[in-house]
Amino acid sequence: MSLLESDVPVREVITTDPAKAKALENDVRAKILDMLADREMTIAEIRMELAERGEDKAETTVRHHVNVLSDASIVEISRLEEGGGGTRKYYKSNARVFAYDLPEGADEQLAGARATVREGIHSLVEELYAEHGDEIEAVAREMQPCEYCETQYYEEFVVRELVDRSLTELAESGALDDSR
C-alpha cells in the first residue's frame, strides 16, 4: 500500500544546454553575469566589483570564470581598446538570467492573466504550425538527443525557443516597456 500518491504536473521547464548549466552552477559566475548584464567591464573591473560584493578573487581566477562563461557562449568580448602597451578586452553578457521566485499568492493573483496568456499562446502555436510546421519539424529532426534524457521533446523545445527568443527580442527593442 502506498503512503502517498499524487499526480505531479509539470510546473516548470528549464531549457539550457549542459555547457550553460555548468557555467551557471557557480555563485561567482552568477555574480559576474549579473555585473555584465547592463555594462561592459574588463577583467580588472570585474575583479574590483567582485571584491565589493564580498568575493576577493585573484585576477587569474576571475579570468578563468569569464572564460567558462565565454566558452558557454553567454559572455562575449564587446570591444577591444588599445592602451597601456596592450589590448584591453571588455566583456558583456549576451544572456539574461532570471533567478527569481514569484511571491507567495502570485499564482492565484495571476490566474486570470495566465488564462489569457494560455489562450493567446494556444492560438499562436496553431498559427505557427499552420504557417511554419514543416520548418519546425525539420529543425526538430536535426536536433541531437539530450544526453541525460530518454524521452525527447524536440518540437516542444523548438517552439519554446521561438517564443523565448521572440520575447527576448521584444524586451531588447523596448517593446515590452512600451506596452505598459
C-alpha positions, 0 to 999 in steps of 0.5 A: 500500500502506498503512503502517498500518491499524487499526480505531479504536473509539470510546473516548470521547464528549464531549457539550457544546454549542459555547457550553460548549466555548468557555467551557471552552477557557480555563485561567482559566475552568477555574480559576474553575469549579473555585473555584465548584464547592463555594462561592459567591464574588463577583467580588472573591473570585474575583479574590483566589483567582485571584491565589493560584493564580498568575493576577493578573487585573484585576477587569474581566477576571475579570468578563468570564470569569464572564460567558462562563461565565454566558452558557454557562449553567454559572455562575449568580448564587446570591444577591444581598446588599445592602451597601456602597451596592450589590448584591453578586452571588455566583456558583456553578457549576451544572456539574461538570467532570471533567478527569481521566485514569484511571491507567495499568492502570485499564482492565484493573483495571476490566474486570470492573466495566465488564462489569457496568456494560455489562450493567446499562446494556444492560438499562436502555436496553431498559427505557427504550425499552420504557417511554419510546421514543416520548418519546425519539424525539420529543425526538430529532426536535426536536433541531437538527443539530450544526453541525460534524457530518454524521452525527447521533446524536440518540437516542444523545445523548438517552439519554446525557443521561438517564443523565448527568443521572440520575447527576448527580442521584444524586451531588447527593442523596448517593446515590452516597456512600451506596452505598459 
